[in-house]
Amino acid sequence: MGWVDKRIKPSEITPEEVFVRRREIVKSAVALGLIPGLASESFAAVLPAEGDRLENVSRWPGSLDEEPNSFEDVSTFNNFYEFGTRKEDPSRYAHRMKTDPWSVKVTGECSKPGTYTLEDILKPHALEERVYRFRCVEAWSMIVPWVGFPLGDLLKRFEPTSNAKYVQFFSLADPQQMPGIRYPVLKWPYREGLRMDEAMHPLTLLTVGMYGRVLPNQNGAPLRLIVPWKYGFKSIKSIVRIHFTETQPETSWNMAAPHEYGFYSNVNPNVDHPRWSQATERRIGGSGLSALLSPRQPTLMFNGYAEEVASLYTGLDLRKYY
């Protein structure tokens, strides 16, 4: 136990279960008018409940004009192995995960390490809806309207030092909430990493919602990454730690199968996965036979974002550094 002021009576100490639920309790009290003088800005950055609509979201002018996939497509066809390896497992089991309260630990080569609450992370940032292509290494793709803000705006607040050449991310790994953690499919916790210039690129999005609403748990609530020119597994879900490092960090799929999954994992139709071609893709949508027989289309270099990001890799052999 920590130090306790002996002048404080035991009856005056807030019970742990009340402290953990403090945000819910205060918001309920405000709604009932029990504390009418409370300034709403104290909770301006708190996300509403899962699936509720996000307020004050602006449309990003660089969004795709393509028709998004349906919410059902995006919320029921997922890779989130912490809840199981089948595409439908996350939507079946992710309701077990508690996302309130939530905090993110910041470590490594930065001037402002520490543990930051969700309020700390979200409060200064304006939310945007960005319609991005989303491409999976398994040769399927989607069009998704994500809601979030540039990751780089957050990372700057932690003041990375000149030694911070990469940034690594870790997902929640709780076997009580995540049944897939009980199986050694991957080395838990799930981890991912980017070069600092990739992380700071304005297309890289720290995401809190989709379709104008709070992210469903199966899609990575409450905080996930979206790096639209890379394969989907780089867009790590349910982030609980951010680590700045001078050396290239470990990433889960590269650790599990380095001959199949490189660190960079840029969408590149000219580099096949050892077990299938990446030259074409199938847009997810519909159901049954129609979904299986939907026409394939050519895979775009950098998932269609070559004009914005190709300069990041000038001089880099993209076959060797796949």
C-alpha positions in Angstrom: 0.0 0.0 0.0 1.0 3.6 -0.5 1.3 6.2 2.2 -2.0 7.3 3.9 -2.4 10.5 5.9 -3.3 9.2 9.4 -5.4 12.3 9.9 -7.9 10.9 7.4 -10.5 8.7 8.9 -11.1 5.3 7.2 -14.7 6.4 6.6 -13.5 9.3 4.5 -11.5 7.2 2.0 -13.2 6.6 -1.3 -13.8 2.8 -1.9 -11.8 1.4 -4.8 -14.9 0.3 -6.7 -16.3 3.9 -6.5 -13.0 5.4 -7.6 -12.8 3.2 -10.7 -16.4 4.1 -11.6 -16.0 7.8 -10.8 -16.5 9.0 -14.4 -19.7 7.1 -14.8 -21.0 8.3 -11.4 -20.2 12.0 -12.1 -21.7 11.9 -15.6 -24.9 10.4 -14.2 -25.1 13.1 -11.5 -24.7 15.8 -14.1 -27.5 14.2 -16.2 -29.8 14.2 -13.2 -29.0 17.8 -12.3 -27.5 16.8 -8.9 -24.4 18.9 -9.6 -25.6 21.5 -12.1 -22.6 23.8 -11.7 -20.1 21.3 -13.0 -18.3 22.5 -16.1 -18.8 20.2 -19.1 -15.3 20.8 -20.3 -14.0 18.5 -17.6 -15.5 15.6 -19.6 -15.3 17.1 -23.0 -12.9 14.5 -24.3 -14.6 11.4 -22.7 -15.9 9.1 -25.3 -19.6 8.2 -25.1 -20.7 4.6 -24.8 -19.8 2.0 -27.4 -21.8 2.7 -30.6 -23.0 6.1 -29.5 -22.6 9.0 -31.9 -19.5 11.2 -31.6 -20.1 15.0 -31.5 -18.3 17.8 -33.3 -16.7 15.6 -36.0 -15.5 17.4 -39.1 -15.2 15.9 -42.5 -11.5 15.6 -43.7 -11.2 17.1 -47.2 -8.8 14.4 -48.4 -11.4 11.6 -47.9 -12.1 9.1 -50.7 -15.2 9.7 -52.8 -15.8 5.9 -52.9 -18.9 4.4 -51.2 -17.9 2.9 -47.9 -18.6 -0.6 -46.9 -21.6 -1.2 -44.7 -21.2 -0.9 -40.9 -22.1 -4.6 -40.7 -19.3 -5.6 -43.1 -16.7 -3.7 -41.1 -17.9 -4.7 -37.6 -18.4 -8.4 -38.2 -15.4 -9.4 -40.4 -12.4 -8.8 -38.3 -8.9 -10.0 -37.3 -8.5 -9.6 -33.6 -6.8 -12.8 -32.4 -7.1 -11.8 -28.8 -10.8 -12.9 -29.2 -10.3 -15.8 -31.6 -8.9 -16.6 -35.0 -12.1 -16.7 -37.0 -13.4 -13.6 -38.6 -16.6 -13.7 -36.7 -15.0 -14.3 -33.2 -14.3 -10.7 -32.3 -17.9 -9.6 -32.8 -19.1 -12.5 -30.7 -16.7 -12.1 -27.8 -15.3 -8.6 -27.7 -18.2 -7.3 -25.6 -16.3 -8.8 -22.6 -13.6 -6.1 -22.9 -14.0 -3.1 -20.6 -12.8 0.1 -22.1 -13.7 2.5 -19.2 -11.5 3.4 -17.4 -8.6 3.2 -19.9 -5.1 4.5 -19.8 -2.0 4.4 -22.0 1.6 4.1 -20.6 4.2 6.2 -22.5 7.8 5.0 -22.1 11.3 5.2 -23.7 13.0 8.0 -25.5 10.8 11.0 -24.7 10.8 13.9 -22.3 7.2 13.3 -21.0 6.8 9.6 -20.1 4.0 8.6 -17.8 0.6 7.0 -17.7 -2.1 9.0 -19.4 -5.8 8.6 -19.1 -8.1 8.6 -22.1 -9.2 12.1 -21.1 -5.5 13.2 -21.1 -5.0 11.8 -24.6 -8.2 13.0 -26.3 -9.0 16.4 -24.7 -6.8 18.7 -26.9 -7.7 17.1 -30.2 -10.4 17.8 -32.8 -11.9 14.7 -34.4 -12.1 14.2 -38.1 -13.9 11.6 -40.2 -11.6 10.2 -42.9 -12.8 7.7 -45.5 -9.8 5.5 -46.1 -9.0 2.3 -48.0 -8.3 -0.6 -45.7 -6.3 -3.5 -47.1 -5.7 -6.9 -45.4 -2.7 -9.1 -46.3 -5.2 -11.9 -47.0 -6.1 -10.0 -50.3 -9.4 -8.5 -49.1 -10.2 -4.8 -48.8 -12.8 -2.3 -47.5 -13.6 1.4 -47.6 -14.1 2.6 -44.0 -15.1 6.1 -42.6 -12.8 6.2 -39.6 -12.9 8.9 -36.9 -9.8 10.2 -35.2 -7.0 12.6 -35.3 -3.4 12.6 -36.6 -1.2 10.3 -34.4 1.7 12.8 -34.8 -0.2 15.5 -33.0 -0.3 13.2 -29.9 3.3 12.0 -30.2 4.6 15.6 -30.2 3.0 16.1 -26.8 5.3 13.5 -25.3 8.4 15.3 -26.7 10.3 12.4 -28.3 14.1 12.9 -28.1 16.5 12.8 -31.0 17.2 9.2 -30.1 13.6 8.2 -30.9 13.9 6.7 -34.4 10.9 4.3 -34.0 7.7 4.1 -32.0 6.3 0.8 -30.7 2.7 0.1 -29.7 1.2 -2.6 -27.4 -2.4 -3.9 -27.2 -4.2 -4.9 -24.1 -3.6 -8.6 -23.2 -6.0 -9.7 -20.5 -7.0 -13.5 -20.5 -10.0 -12.7 -18.3 -11.5 -10.5 -21.0 -9.9 -11.9 -24.1 -10.3 -15.7 -24.6 -7.8 -15.8 -27.4 -4.9 -14.8 -25.1 -5.1 -18.3 -23.6 -3.7 -19.8 -26.8 -0.1 -19.2 -28.0 -1.2 -18.1 -31.5 1.1 -15.2 -31.2 3.5 -13.9 -28.5 1.3 -11.7 -26.3 0.8 -8.8 -25.9 0.3 -7.9 -29.5 2.8 -5.3 -30.6 3.5 -3.2 -33.6 5.9 -0.4 -34.7 6.6 2.4 -37.1 9.5 4.5 -38.0 9.1 8.0 -36.6 8.5 9.6 -40.0 5.8 7.0 -40.7 4.2 7.7 -37.3 4.3 11.4 -37.8 2.9 11.3 -41.4 -0.4 13.2 -41.5 -2.2 10.2 -43.0 -1.5 8.1 -39.8 -4.6 8.2 -37.7 -5.2 7.6 -34.0 -8.7 6.3 -34.3 -11.6 6.4 -31.8 -14.6 5.8 -34.0 -16.1 4.8 -37.3 -19.3 5.7 -39.2 -19.6 8.8 -36.8 -19.8 6.6 -33.8 -17.5 5.2 -31.1 -15.5 2.2 -32.2 -17.0 -1.2 -31.4 -14.8 -3.3 -29.2 -14.1 -5.7 -32.0 -12.7 -2.9 -34.1 -10.2 -1.9 -31.5 -11.9 0.4 -28.9 -11.1 2.7 -27.4 -7.8 3.6 -29.3 -6.5 2.0 -32.4 -4.1 3.0 -35.2 -4.9 3.3 -38.9 -2.0 3.4 -41.3 -3.8 3.4 -44.6 -0.9 2.6 -46.9 0.1 -0.6 -44.9 -1.6 -3.9 -44.4 -4.3 -4.0 -41.8 -2.3 -5.9 -39.1 -0.1 -2.7 -38.8 -3.1 -0.9 -37.5 -2.9 -2.1 -33.9 -6.0 -2.2 -31.8 -6.8 -1.4 -28.1 -3.6 0.4 -27.4 -2.3 0.5 -23.8 1.4 1.4 -24.3 3.4 3.7 -26.6 7.2 3.2 -26.5 9.8 5.4 -28.2 13.0 3.6 -29.1 16.3 4.1 -31.0 16.3 0.6 -32.5 13.7 -1.1 -34.8 11.2 -2.7 -32.4 9.7 -6.2 -32.4 6.4 -6.6 -34.1 4.1 -9.5 -33.6 3.6 -11.0 -37.0 7.3 -10.4 -37.9 8.2 -12.3 -34.7 5.8 -15.1 -35.6 6.7 -15.6 -39.3 9.6 -13.3 -40.4 9.7 -14.9 -43.9 6.1 -13.9 -44.5 5.6 -10.6 -42.6 8.2 -7.8 -42.8 8.5 -4.9 -40.5 7.3 -2.3 -43.1 4.4 -4.3 -44.5 3.5 -1.7 -47.1 0.8 -2.7 -49.6 2.9 -3.7 -52.6 1.3 -5.7 -55.4 4.8 -6.6 -56.7 5.8 -8.6 -53.6 3.7 -11.7 -53.1 3.0 -13.3 -49.8 4.7 -16.7 -49.8 1.3 -18.4 -49.9 -0.7 -16.2 -52.2 -0.5 -13.3 -54.6 -0.9 -9.7 -53.5 -1.4 -8.5 -57.1 -5.2 -8.4 -56.8 -7.8 -8.0 -54.0 -11.5 -8.6 -53.4 -13.7 -5.9 -51.9 -15.6 -7.3 -48.9 -19.3 -6.9 -49.1 -22.6 -8.7 -49.4 -23.0 -12.3 -48.1 -23.0 -15.9 -49.2 -22.0 -16.9 -52.7 -22.2 -13.3 -54.0 -19.4 -12.2 -51.6 -17.2 -15.1 -52.6 -17.7 -14.4 -56.3 -17.3 -10.6 -56.2 -14.8 -9.6 -58.9 -11.2 -9.1 -58.0 -9.5 -5.8 -58.8 -5.8 -4.8 -59.1 -4.0 -4.0 -55.9 -2.8 -0.4 -55.8 0.8 0.4 -54.8 0.8 1.7 -51.2 -2.9 0.9 -51.2 -3.5 4.0 -53.5 -1.6 6.4 -51.3 1.7 6.4 -53.3 1.5 10.1 -54.1 1.4 10.9 -50.4 3.9 8.4 -48.9 6.3 7.0 -51.6 8.9 9.7 -50.7 9.2 8.1 -47.3 10.9 5.1 -48.9 13.2 6.8 -51.4 16.2 4.6 -51.9 14.8 1.7 -49.9 14.6 -1.7 -51.6 10.9 -2.5 -51.1 11.5 -6.2 -52.0 14.1 -6.6 -49.3 12.3 -4.3 -46.8 8.9 -5.7 -47.3 
